[in-house]
Amino acid sequence: MSLKTRGVEAASKSVVSRKWSLLLCIGCFCAGMFFSDRMWTVPEVKGISRTTGVDDEKLNLVSEGCHSTHRDAKGESKNILGEVSKTHNAIQALDKTISNLEMELAAARAAQESIISGSPLSEELKLSESNGKRKYLMVIGINTAFSSRKRRDSVRATWMPQGDKRKKLEEEKGIVIRFVIGHSATSGGILDRAIEAEDKRHGDLMRLDHVEGYLELSAKTKIFFATAVALWDADFYVKVDDDVHVNIATLGATLARHRSKPRVYIGCMKSGPVLAQKGVRYHEPEYWKFGEEGNKYFRHATGQLYAISKDLATYISINHATSGGILDRAIEAEDKRHGDLMRLDHVEGYLELSAKTKIFFATAVALWDADFYVKVDDDVHVNIATLGATLARHRSKPRVYIGCMKSGPVLAQKGVRYHEPEYWKFGEEGNKYFRHATGQLYAISKDLATYISINQHVLHKYANEDVSLGSWFLGLDAEHIDDRRLCCGTPPDCEWKAQAGNICVASFDWSCSGICKSAERIKEVHRRCGEGENALWTAEF
């Protein structure tokens, strides 16, 4: 073969080799892009919904902003946005899972503490646990009252399925619907019996451990969510009024779009004015907490219908009353050591002193058969023998109410101490209260304590506990006894009286409504104004 022929063959082989090399490179590049895309795609979490309409709009805007670029750049941008969207959904799902676990852990701890302390679980909760963990989409609580029978019947006749259809709705769609109502002030009375008969007929009422009342709607809402989350494991809990029409399927579809989100609060958000003027509808007694006059409330869902996710309902359930918490355990330990504490079925709070007073007398008269029942503050010094001798002189009298009687001004001005929200009930501006015993110490006879015990659910509570007590006896044929020895001042006042042989029953400082710095000074008051160690043991009542 000639040299020329060999050169042509070599050139031909070189050309073929270059073509195959180019094709091989392109194939490797495509394979690399394919496997790279598969490896780095974030897997979509099962059960996570796609982005909302708002998110889609935002993504579309971003996409449209890149319309003038090359096709490759546009495709790459769409891929990146898709990955970001999937990552965002995955993070959101993890956040919800963590939130649910935290709430379930807190609920489990609360239940464990209840079991350890010997408090039995409610029958409804036991029933719920025995039935397993059936998952529901939503629980709808229709807020209703004793007087709203016609409203309930109208709801039953329209948007609320009845009978087998309601059961089918629960089983197939995971939607529970109940009318929500507590009990009357006279538990077991005609109103309660009527509700029980209605529930026996329809089976669609959820009874709460709550006394019905318009001013108690906030408490009723707390108890509803706490009870509902214990009975049904749902994604959402809905409160709706009994004069509202609801399209259940549309509501379900709306809530389902937010299933993957943690801590969701859904409703028609508003921000109305804070009404400081008394006597108007929706008056806000604590208006001063919302800033200057004319301010509006923070954004919140209107009360006709709103929904919250399970983690928020669990939060309400755990915190609506911290029974068995650290404060209760500290008191139990103190009582175990000293054995001198009387526990009441009552949630502590300064604005609840009137309620506490009622419960104290009702409980005390049930536990002990006494001639008198005395309430005294823990920052007041008391000479027990002198108190016993004072009360013994009134033993033969019926319906006795003993204390330092006073008649202070009715304080209509908001923000001041002892403000009276219901000041208008006491007449014209500048009026004073009726005569009543000052709250530091007073005593009532057994028949009055029994009267409170029997009528505690219908006795009205004013802002101030001593005024409330006085109002309960104002219309009774009770004897008001004003004894100034029940309200002596601290030394030198009580000391001078003791030296004169007129020992005080109780001593405190009017300026502090008790002994100022009582924990530090009560020993000194006892030393200078006390009746002596042997007085109590030698006294005869």
C-alpha positions as CSV (number, residue, x, y, z in Angstrom):
1,M,0.0,0.0,0.0
2,S,1.3,3.5,-0.9
3,L,2.1,6.1,1.7
4,K,-0.8,8.3,0.3
5,T,-3.3,5.5,0.8
6,R,-2.3,5.0,4.4
7,G,-2.7,8.7,5.1
8,V,-6.2,8.7,3.8
9,E,-7.1,5.7,6.0
10,A,-5.6,7.3,9.0
11,A,-7.6,10.5,8.4
12,S,-10.8,8.5,7.9
13,K,-10.3,6.6,11.2
14,S,-9.6,9.9,13.0
15,V,-12.8,11.5,11.7
16,V,-14.9,8.4,12.8
17,S,-13.3,8.5,16.2
18,R,-14.1,12.1,16.7
19,K,-17.8,11.6,15.9
20,W,-18.2,8.7,18.3
21,S,-16.4,10.6,21.0
22,L,-18.8,13.6,20.6
23,L,-21.8,11.3,20.7
24,L,-20.4,9.5,23.8
25,C,-19.9,12.8,25.6
26,I,-23.4,14.0,24.9
27,G,-24.8,10.7,26.1
28,C,-22.8,10.8,29.3
29,F,-23.9,14.4,29.9
30,C,-27.6,13.5,29.5
31,A,-27.3,10.5,31.8
32,G,-25.5,12.7,34.4
33,M,-28.3,15.3,34.3
34,F,-31.0,12.5,34.6
35,F,-29.4,10.9,37.6
36,S,-28.5,14.2,39.2
37,D,-32.1,15.4,39.0
38,R,-33.3,12.1,40.6
39,M,-30.8,12.2,43.4
40,W,-31.4,15.8,44.4
41,T,-35.1,16.0,44.2
42,V,-36.6,16.4,47.7
43,P,-39.2,13.6,48.1
44,E,-42.7,14.8,48.7
45,V,-43.9,14.0,52.2
46,K,-47.0,11.8,52.3
47,G,-50.1,13.6,53.3
48,I,-48.7,17.1,52.7
49,S,-51.0,19.4,50.7
50,R,-49.7,21.5,47.8
51,T,-49.1,25.2,48.3
52,T,-52.1,27.4,48.8
53,G,-53.6,29.7,46.1
54,V,-51.7,32.6,47.5
55,D,-48.4,30.7,47.3
56,D,-49.2,29.7,43.7
57,E,-49.9,33.3,42.8
58,K,-46.5,34.3,44.2
59,L,-44.8,31.5,42.3
60,N,-46.6,32.5,39.1
61,L,-45.4,36.1,39.5
62,V,-41.9,34.9,39.9
63,S,-42.2,32.7,36.9
64,E,-43.7,35.5,34.8
65,G,-40.9,37.8,35.7
66,C,-38.5,35.4,33.9
67,H,-40.5,35.1,30.7
68,S,-38.1,37.1,28.5
69,T,-35.1,34.8,29.3
70,H,-33.9,31.8,27.4
71,R,-35.9,28.6,27.5
72,D,-33.2,26.8,29.5
73,A,-33.1,29.5,32.1
74,K,-36.9,29.4,32.4
75,G,-36.9,25.7,32.8
76,E,-34.1,25.8,35.4
77,S,-36.0,28.6,37.3
78,K,-39.2,26.4,37.4
79,N,-37.2,23.5,38.7
80,I,-35.6,25.6,41.4
81,L,-39.0,27.0,42.5
82,G,-40.5,23.5,42.5
83,E,-37.7,22.3,44.8
84,V,-38.2,25.3,47.1
85,S,-41.9,24.7,47.3
86,K,-41.4,21.0,48.2
87,T,-38.8,21.9,50.8
88,H,-41.1,24.5,52.3
89,N,-43.9,22.0,52.5
90,A,-41.6,19.4,54.2
91,I,-40.5,21.9,56.8
92,Q,-44.1,22.9,57.4
93,A,-45.1,19.3,57.9
94,L,-42.2,18.7,60.3
95,D,-43.1,21.9,62.3
96,K,-46.7,20.6,62.7
97,T,-45.5,17.2,63.7
98,I,-43.2,18.7,66.4
99,S,-46.0,21.0,67.6
100,N,-48.4,18.0,67.9
101,L,-45.9,15.9,69.7
102,E,-45.2,18.7,72.2
103,M,-48.9,19.2,72.9
104,E,-49.5,15.4,73.2
105,L,-46.5,15.2,75.6
106,A,-47.8,18.0,77.7
107,A,-51.3,16.4,77.8
108,A,-49.7,13.0,78.7
109,R,-47.8,14.6,81.6
110,A,-51.0,16.3,82.8
111,A,-52.8,13.0,82.7
112,Q,-49.9,11.2,84.5
113,E,-49.9,13.8,87.2
114,S,-53.7,13.4,87.6
115,I,-53.3,9.6,88.0
116,I,-50.4,9.9,90.4
117,S,-52.3,12.3,92.6
118,G,-55.3,9.9,92.6
119,S,-57.6,12.1,90.5
120,P,-59.8,9.9,88.4
121,L,-60.1,10.5,84.7
122,S,-63.5,11.5,83.4
123,E,-65.8,8.8,82.1
124,E,-65.9,10.5,78.7
125,L,-62.1,10.4,78.5
126,K,-62.0,6.7,79.5
127,L,-64.7,6.0,76.9
128,S,-62.7,7.8,74.3
129,E,-59.5,5.9,75.1
130,S,-61.3,2.5,75.1
131,N,-62.7,3.2,71.7
132,G,-59.2,3.7,70.2
133,K,-57.7,6.6,68.4
134,R,-60.3,7.2,65.6
135,K,-59.1,10.3,63.7
136,Y,-61.7,12.9,62.6
137,L,-61.4,15.9,60.3
138,M,-63.3,18.3,62.6
139,V,-65.6,18.6,65.6
140,I,-68.3,21.2,65.3
141,G,-69.7,22.6,68.6
142,I,-72.9,24.6,68.1
143,N,-73.2,27.0,71.0
144,T,-76.7,27.1,72.3
145,A,-78.7,28.1,75.4
146,F,-81.7,26.7,77.3
147,S,-84.1,29.2,75.7
148,S,-82.9,28.4,72.1
149,R,-85.0,25.2,71.4
150,K,-86.5,26.7,68.3
151,R,-83.1,27.6,67.0
152,R,-81.8,24.1,67.6
153,D,-84.8,22.6,65.8
154,S,-84.3,25.0,62.8
155,V,-80.6,23.9,62.5
156,R,-81.7,20.2,62.7
157,A,-84.2,20.9,59.9
158,T,-81.6,22.5,57.6
159,W,-77.8,22.1,57.6
160,M,-77.3,19.5,60.4
161,P,-77.8,15.9,59.4
162,Q,-80.0,13.8,61.6
163,G,-80.2,10.2,62.8
164,D,-78.3,7.7,60.6
165,K,-77.0,10.5,58.3
166,R,-75.3,12.1,61.2
167,K,-73.7,8.8,62.2
168,K,-72.6,8.2,58.6
169,L,-71.1,11.7,58.5
170,E,-69.0,10.8,61.5
171,E,-67.9,7.4,60.2
172,E,-67.3,8.2,56.6
173,K,-66.3,11.8,56.6
174,G,-64.9,12.2,60.1
175,I,-67.1,15.1,61.0
176,V,-68.7,15.3,64.5
177,I,-71.5,17.8,65.2
178,R,-73.0,18.5,68.6
179,F,-75.0,21.3,70.3
180,V,-73.0,22.5,73.2
181,I,-74.7,23.5,76.5
182,G,-73.9,23.4,80.2
183,H,-76.3,23.2,83.1
184,S,-78.5,25.6,84.9
185,A,-77.7,27.4,88.2
186,T,-80.2,25.0,89.9
187,S,-78.6,21.8,88.7
188,G,-81.2,19.1,88.0
189,G,-84.0,21.6,87.7
190,I,-86.7,22.0,85.1
191,L,-84.3,23.4,82.5
192,D,-81.8,20.6,82.9
193,R,-84.6,18.0,82.7
194,A,-85.9,19.5,79.5
195,I,-82.4,19.4,77.9
196,E,-82.0,15.8,79.0
197,A,-85.3,14.8,77.4
198,E,-84.3,16.6,74.2
199,D,-80.9,14.9,74.1
200,K,-82.7,11.5,74.7
201,R,-84.8,12.2,71.6
202,H,-82.1,13.5,69.2
203,G,-78.8,12.4,70.8
204,D,-77.0,15.5,69.5
205,L,-76.2,17.5,72.7
206,M,-72.9,17.8,74.4
207,R,-73.3,18.6,78.1
208,L,-70.5,20.7,79.7
209,D,-69.5,21.0,83.4
210,H,-70.4,24.6,83.2
211,V,-73.2,27.0,84.6
212,E,-74.9,28.7,81.7
213,G,-74.8,32.5,81.6
214,Y,-74.2,35.2,78.9
215,L,-71.3,36.6,80.9
216,E,-69.8,33.1,81.1
217,L,-69.3,32.6,77.4
218,S,-65.5,32.8,77.5
219,A,-65.4,30.1,80.3
220,K,-67.9,28.0,78.2
221,T,-65.6,28.2,75.2
222,K,-62.6,27.1,77.2
223,I,-64.5,24.1,78.6
224,F,-65.9,23.2,75.2
225,F,-62.4,23.0,73.6
226,A,-60.9,21.2,76.6
227,T,-63.8,18.6,76.6
228,A,-63.9,18.1,72.8
229,V,-60.1,17.5,72.5
230,A,-60.4,14.8,75.2
231,L,-63.4,13.1,73.5
232,W,-62.4,13.2,69.8
233,D,-59.0,13.2,68.1
234,A,-59.6,15.7,65.3
235,D,-57.6,18.0,63.0
236,F,-59.8,20.9,63.8
237,Y,-62.3,22.0,66.4
238,V,-65.0,24.5,65.3
239,K,-67.3,26.7,67.4
240,V,-70.4,28.1,65.7
241,D,-73.5,29.9,67.0
242,D,-76.9,28.3,66.7
243,D,-78.2,31.2,64.6
244,V,-75.7,30.7,61.8
245,H,-76.1,28.7,58.6
246,V,-73.1,26.5,57.7
247,N,-72.3,24.6,54.5
248,I,-70.5,21.6,56.0
249,A,-68.8,20.3,52.9
250,T,-67.4,23.8,52.1
251,L,-66.2,24.2,55.6
252,G,-64.5,20.8,55.5
253,A,-62.8,21.6,52.2
254,T,-61.6,25.0,53.6
255,L,-60.1,23.4,56.7
256,A,-58.6,20.5,54.8
257,R,-56.4,23.0,52.9
258,H,-54.7,23.9,56.2
259,R,-54.3,20.4,57.6
260,S,-50.5,20.4,57.3
261,K,-50.0,23.7,59.1
262,P,-49.3,23.9,62.9
263,R,-51.2,26.2,65.3
264,V,-53.9,27.4,62.9
265,Y,-56.6,29.9,63.9
266,I,-59.2,30.3,61.2
267,G,-62.1,32.8,61.0
268,C,-63.3,36.2,59.8
269,M,-60.7,38.4,61.4
270,K,-61.8,41.8,62.7
271,S,-60.7,44.6,65.0
272,G,-63.6,46.4,66.6
273,P,-63.5,49.3,69.1
274,V,-62.9,48.6,72.8
275,L,-66.1,49.9,74.4
276,A,-65.3,51.5,77.7
277,Q,-68.8,53.0,78.3
278,K,-70.8,51.0,80.8
279,G,-74.3,49.8,79.9
280,V,-73.6,49.4,76.2
281,R,-73.6,46.0,74.5
282,Y,-70.1,44.4,74.4
283,H,-68.8,46.7,77.1
284,E,-65.3,45.8,78.1
285,P,-64.7,46.1,81.9
286,E,-60.9,45.7,81.4
287,Y,-60.8,48.3,78.6
288,W,-57.7,50.0,80.1
289,K,-55.6,46.9,79.3
290,F,-56.0,47.8,75.6
291,G,-54.2,51.1,75.7
292,E,-55.5,54.6,75.3
293,E,-59.1,55.5,74.8
294,G,-60.3,55.0,71.3
295,N,-58.0,52.0,70.7
296,K,-59.2,48.9,68.9
297,Y,-58.9,45.2,69.9
298,F,-56.1,43.1,68.4
299,R,-57.2,41.1,65.3
300,H,-59.4,38.2,66.3
301,A,-62.0,35.9,64.7
302,T,-65.6,37.0,64.9
303,G,-67.5,34.9,67.3
304,Q,-70.2,33.5,65.0
305,L,-67.8,30.8,63.6
306,Y,-64.2,30.0,64.0
307,A,-61.9,27.0,64.0
308,I,-58.6,26.1,65.7
309,S,-56.2,23.2,65.0
310,K,-55.7,20.3,67.4
311,D,-52.5,21.7,68.9
312,L,-54.2,25.0,69.9
313,A,-57.2,23.1,71.3
314,T,-54.8,20.9,73.3
315,Y,-53.0,24.1,74.6
316,I,-56.4,25.4,75.8
317,S,-57.2,22.0,77.4
318,I,-53.9,21.9,79.3
319,N,-54.0,25.5,80.5
320,H,-57.7,26.2,81.1
321,A,-57.2,25.2,84.7
322,T,-53.8,24.1,86.1
323,S,-55.3,21.7,88.7
324,G,-52.6,19.5,90.0
325,G,-49.9,21.9,88.9
326,I,-46.8,23.1,90.8
327,L,-48.9,25.5,92.9
328,D,-51.3,22.8,94.0
329,R,-48.5,20.4,94.7
330,A,-46.8,23.0,96.9
331,I,-50.0,23.6,98.8
332,E,-50.5,19.8,99.3
333,A,-47.0,19.5,100.6
334,E,-47.7,22.4,103.0
335,D,-50.9,20.8,104.2
336,K,-49.2,17.5,104.7
337,R,-46.8,19.2,107.0
338,H,-49.2,21.4,109.0
339,G,-52.7,19.8,108.4
340,D,-54.4,23.2,108.6
341,L,-55.6,23.9,105.0
342,M,-59.1,23.7,103.8
343,R,-59.2,23.0,100.0
344,L,-62.2,24.4,98.1
345,D,-63.6,23.4,94.7
346,H,-62.7,26.8,93.3
347,V,-60.1,28.3,90.9
348,E,-58.2,31.0,92.7
349,G,-58.2,34.6,91.4
350,Y,-58.6,38.1,93.0
351,L,-61.7,38.8,90.9
352,E,-63.2,35.5,92.2
353,L,-63.2,36.4,95.9
354,S,-67.0,36.7,96.0
355,A,-67.3,33.2,94.5
356,K,-64.7,31.9,97.0
357,T,-66.6,33.3,99.9
358,K,-69.8,31.6,98.8
359,I,-68.0,28.3,98.4
360,F,-66.3,28.6,101.8
361,F,-69.5,29.1,103.7
362,A,-71.3,26.4,101.7
363,T,-68.5,23.9,102.3
364,A,-67.9,24.8,106.0
365,V,-71.6,24.5,106.9
366,A,-71.6,21.0,105.3
367,L,-68.4,19.9,107.2
368,W,-69.0,21.4,110.6
369,D,-72.1,22.1,112.6
370,A,-71.2,25.4,114.3
371,D,-73.0,28.4,115.8
372,F,-70.9,30.8,113.8
373,Y,-68.7,30.8,110.7
374,V,-66.0,33.4,110.5
375,K,-64.0,34.7,107.5
376,V,-60.7,36.5,108.2
377,D,-57.8,37.6,105.9
378,D,-54.3,36.2,106.4
379,D,-52.8,39.6,107.1
380,V,-55.0,40.3,110.2
381,H,-54.1,39.6,113.8
382,V,-56.9,37.9,115.8
383,N,-57.4,37.3,119.5
384,I,-59.3,34.0,119.4
385,A,-60.6,34.0,123.0
386,T,-61.9,37.5,122.6
387,L,-63.5,36.6,119.3
388,G,-65.2,33.5,120.8
389,A,-66.5,35.5,123.8
390,T,-67.9,38.2,121.4
391,L,-69.7,35.7,119.3
392,A,-71.0,33.7,122.3
393,R,-73.0,36.8,123.4
394,H,-75.1,36.5,120.2
395,R,-75.6,32.8,120.3
396,S,-79.4,32.9,121.0
397,K,-80.1,35.3,118.2
398,P,-81.3,34.1,114.7
399,R,-79.7,35.3,111.5
400,V,-76.8,37.3,112.9
401,Y,-74.2,39.2,110.7
402,I,-71.3,40.6,112.8
403,G,-68.5,42.9,111.7
404,C,-67.2,46.4,111.5
405,M,-70.0,47.9,109.4
406,K,-69.1,50.6,106.9
407,S,-70.5,52.4,103.9
408,G,-67.8,53.4,101.5
409,P,-68.2,55.2,98.1
410,V,-69.2,53.4,95.0
411,L,-66.2,53.8,92.8
412,A,-67.4,54.2,89.2
413,Q,-64.0,55.4,87.8
414,K,-62.2,52.6,86.0
415,G,-58.7,51.7,86.8
416,V,-58.9,52.5,90.5
417,R,-58.7,50.0,93.2
418,Y,-62.1,48.6,94.3
419,H,-63.7,49.8,91.1
420,E,-67.3,48.8,90.9
421,P,-68.3,47.8,87.3
422,E,-72.0,47.7,88.3
423,Y,-71.9,51.1,90.0
424,W,-75.1,52.1,88.2
425,K,-77.1,49.6,90.3
426,F,-76.4,51.7,93.4
427,G,-78.1,54.9,92.3
428,E,-76.8,58.3,91.3
429,E,-73.2,59.2,91.0
430,G,-71.6,59.9,94.4
431,N,-73.8,57.4,96.2
432,K,-72.4,55.1,98.8
433,Y,-72.8,51.4,99.4
434,F,-75.4,50.0,101.8
435,R,-74.0,49.1,105.2
436,H,-71.9,46.0,105.2
437,A,-69.1,44.4,107.2
438,T,-65.5,45.2,106.2
439,G,-63.8,42.3,104.5
440,Q,-60.9,41.8,106.9
441,L,-63.1,39.9,109.4
442,Y,-66.7,39.1,109.7
443,A,-68.9,36.3,111.2
444,I,-72.3,35.0,110.3
445,S,-74.6,32.6,112.2
446,K,-75.4,29.1,111.0
447,D,-78.8,29.9,109.5
448,L,-77.2,32.6,107.3
449,A,-74.4,30.2,106.2
450,T,-77.0,27.6,105.4
451,Y,-78.9,30.2,103.4
452,I,-75.8,30.8,101.3
453,S,-75.2,27.1,100.9
454,I,-78.7,26.5,99.6
455,N,-78.8,29.6,97.3
456,Q,-75.1,29.9,96.2
457,H,-75.9,29.4,92.5
458,V,-78.3,32.3,92.4
459,L,-76.6,34.8,94.7
460,H,-75.2,37.7,92.7
461,K,-71.4,38.5,92.9
462,Y,-70.3,42.1,92.8
463,A,-66.7,43.2,92.2
464,N,-65.9,43.4,96.0
465,E,-66.4,40.4,98.2
466,D,-67.6,42.3,101.3
467,V,-70.2,44.1,99.2
468,S,-71.4,40.8,97.8
469,L,-71.9,39.3,101.2
470,G,-73.8,42.4,102.5
471,S,-76.0,42.3,99.4
472,W,-77.0,38.7,100.1
473,F,-78.4,39.7,103.5
474,L,-79.9,43.0,102.6
475,G,-83.3,41.6,101.8
476,L,-83.3,39.2,104.7
477,D,-84.6,39.6,108.2
478,A,-81.0,39.5,109.5
479,E,-79.5,41.5,112.5
480,H,-76.5,43.6,111.5
481,I,-74.2,44.0,114.5
482,D,-71.5,46.7,114.3
483,D,-68.7,45.8,116.7
484,R,-65.7,48.2,116.4
485,R,-63.4,45.8,118.3
486,L,-63.3,43.7,115.1
487,C,-61.3,46.5,113.3
488,C,-58.8,48.0,115.7
489,G,-55.6,49.6,114.3
490,T,-52.1,48.2,114.9
491,P,-50.0,49.5,117.7
492,P,-50.3,51.8,119.4
493,D,-54.1,51.7,118.9
494,C,-54.7,48.1,119.9
495,E,-52.0,48.3,122.6
496,W,-53.6,51.2,124.3
497,K,-57.0,49.5,124.2
498,A,-55.5,46.3,125.6
499,Q,-53.9,48.2,128.5
500,A,-57.3,49.8,129.2
501,G,-58.8,46.3,129.5
502,N,-60.7,46.5,126.2
503,I,-58.8,43.8,124.2
504,C,-59.4,44.0,120.4
505,V,-60.8,41.0,118.5
506,A,-58.8,41.9,115.3
507,S,-56.1,44.4,114.4
508,F,-54.9,45.7,111.0
509,D,-54.0,48.9,109.1
510,W,-56.7,50.5,107.2
511,S,-54.2,52.0,104.7
512,C,-53.1,48.5,103.7
513,S,-56.5,46.7,104.2
514,G,-54.5,44.5,106.5
515,I,-51.3,44.7,108.6
516,C,-48.8,46.5,106.4
517,K,-45.9,44.1,105.8
518,S,-47.8,41.5,107.8
519,A,-45.2,38.7,107.4
520,E,-42.6,40.9,109.1
521,R,-44.8,42.8,111.6
522,I,-47.5,40.4,112.9
523,K,-45.2,39.0,115.6
524,E,-44.8,42.5,117.0
525,V,-48.5,43.1,116.8
526,H,-49.1,39.8,118.6
527,R,-46.6,40.7,121.3
528,R,-48.1,44.1,122.0
529,C,-51.8,43.4,121.4
530,G,-52.2,39.7,122.1
531,E,-54.6,38.5,124.8
532,G,-52.0,36.2,126.4
533,E,-51.2,32.6,125.9
534,N,-53.6,31.2,128.6
535,A,-56.6,33.3,127.6
536,L,-57.9,30.8,125.1
537,W,-57.5,27.8,127.4
538,T,-59.1,29.4,130.4
539,A,-62.0,31.0,128.4
540,E,-65.5,29.7,128.8
541,F,-67.9,30.4,125.9
